[in-house]
Amino acid sequence: GDILAQLPGAGPLLVRDDAPVRDFVEVRDVAEGLLRIARGTSTGIFNLGSGVGHSVREIATLLCEEAGEPGREVRATRPTGRRSSLVLDAAPAREHFGWRPSVPLRDGLRQLLNGTR
């Protein structure tokens, strides 16, 4: 939300910390995964993720590009300097329920930016 509120805009795009890496998945893909798990017969803990991590900086840069602002500076206002990476292994969800994310990251960001979710 903080990033989207700055688009379009001028000057640097400000984020608290640009280094954390997360596994971003489109909300409809997650909803589909939860539905498959709820309807399935397997039990256990199942992660719903892409298995690919992207930093906050990468996401901000991609959103700037999609907003027609390529090359806009992304600046961290409170970088922690800590390594933080949360990337999920969704192989069990694939194996048990045939689930995998269907929306590529850039497409999901474009839809989010354009409000077409």
Legacy VTK file of the C-alpha trace (Angstrom):
# vtk DataFile Version 3.0
C-alpha trace
ASCII
DATASET POLYDATA
POINTS 117 float
0.000 0.000 0.000
2.804 2.436 0.829
4.323 1.891 -2.597
1.032 2.140 -4.510
0.189 5.417 -2.741
3.332 6.949 -4.271
2.427 6.007 -7.849
2.361 7.992 -9.985
4.707 10.412 -8.335
7.866 12.424 -8.449
11.125 12.099 -6.587
12.344 8.936 -4.938
9.882 6.207 -4.050
10.275 5.696 -0.303
10.123 2.340 1.483
11.102 1.559 5.063
13.503 -1.269 4.229
14.211 -2.363 0.666
16.109 -5.547 1.479
13.574 -8.068 2.869
12.855 -10.908 0.445
9.358 -12.359 0.325
7.427 -14.881 -1.733
4.693 -12.840 -3.457
1.609 -14.660 -4.741
-1.553 -13.227 -6.297
-4.499 -13.363 -3.887
-6.754 -15.290 -6.294
-4.080 -17.978 -6.587
-3.991 -18.275 -2.797
-7.793 -18.467 -2.668
-7.736 -21.269 -5.247
-5.092 -23.110 -3.212
-7.119 -22.813 -0.005
-10.203 -24.081 -1.801
-8.322 -27.113 -3.112
-6.946 -27.866 0.341
-10.402 -27.518 1.944
-11.951 -29.868 -0.606
-9.079 -32.343 -0.545
-8.514 -35.354 1.648
-4.842 -34.877 2.508
-3.912 -33.535 5.910
-0.859 -31.656 7.035
0.695 -28.258 6.638
0.736 -26.890 3.101
2.485 -23.725 1.983
1.029 -21.672 -0.841
3.840 -19.783 -2.503
5.749 -19.410 -5.719
9.036 -20.698 -4.361
10.717 -17.555 -5.710
11.749 -14.626 -3.550
11.772 -10.965 -4.523
13.059 -8.071 -2.456
10.951 -5.057 -1.568
13.286 -3.072 -3.848
12.564 -5.412 -6.772
8.809 -5.099 -6.239
9.014 -1.302 -5.992
11.153 -1.151 -9.146
8.735 -3.385 -11.082
5.768 -1.277 -9.958
7.566 1.898 -11.054
8.186 0.345 -14.463
4.536 -0.699 -14.775
3.458 2.818 -13.756
5.534 4.286 -16.590
8.278 5.531 -14.279
11.265 3.348 -15.177
14.477 4.384 -13.510
12.721 6.093 -10.589
14.911 5.871 -7.508
13.776 3.550 -4.716
15.094 4.741 -1.369
15.000 2.929 1.988
14.213 5.317 4.840
14.968 2.862 7.688
17.107 -0.011 6.416
17.782 -2.547 9.131
20.817 -4.162 7.562
19.431 -7.573 8.598
18.974 -10.416 6.141
15.338 -11.435 6.054
14.060 -13.976 3.562
10.734 -15.824 3.592
10.313 -18.058 0.548
7.941 -21.000 0.678
8.198 -24.559 -0.575
4.821 -25.277 -2.161
5.821 -28.701 -3.552
3.474 -30.582 -1.153
0.514 -28.428 -2.310
1.421 -29.283 -5.906
1.779 -32.988 -5.157
-1.396 -33.390 -3.082
-3.742 -30.881 -4.710
-2.279 -30.037 -8.118
-1.971 -26.392 -7.038
0.545 -23.931 -8.349
0.357 -20.166 -8.805
-0.982 -19.217 -12.233
-0.490 -15.436 -12.265
3.081 -14.328 -13.081
4.468 -11.714 -10.686
4.594 -8.872 -13.205
1.018 -9.578 -14.356
-0.223 -9.564 -10.772
1.561 -6.278 -10.048
0.134 -4.735 -13.221
-3.381 -5.805 -12.211
-2.850 -4.455 -8.698
-1.590 -1.135 -10.030
-4.479 -0.821 -12.462
-7.081 -1.909 -9.904
-8.231 -4.867 -12.029
-7.962 -7.584 -9.375
LINES 1 118
117 0 1 2 3 4 5 6 7 8 9 10 11 12 13 14 15 16 17 18 19 20 21 22 23 24 25 26 27 28 29 30 31 32 33 34 35 36 37 38 39 40 41 42 43 44 45 46 47 48 49 50 51 52 53 54 55 56 57 58 59 60 61 62 63 64 65 66 67 68 69 70 71 72 73 74 75 76 77 78 79 80 81 82 83 84 85 86 87 88 89 90 91 92 93 94 95 96 97 98 99 100 101 102 103 104 105 106 107 108 109 110 111 112 113 114 115 116
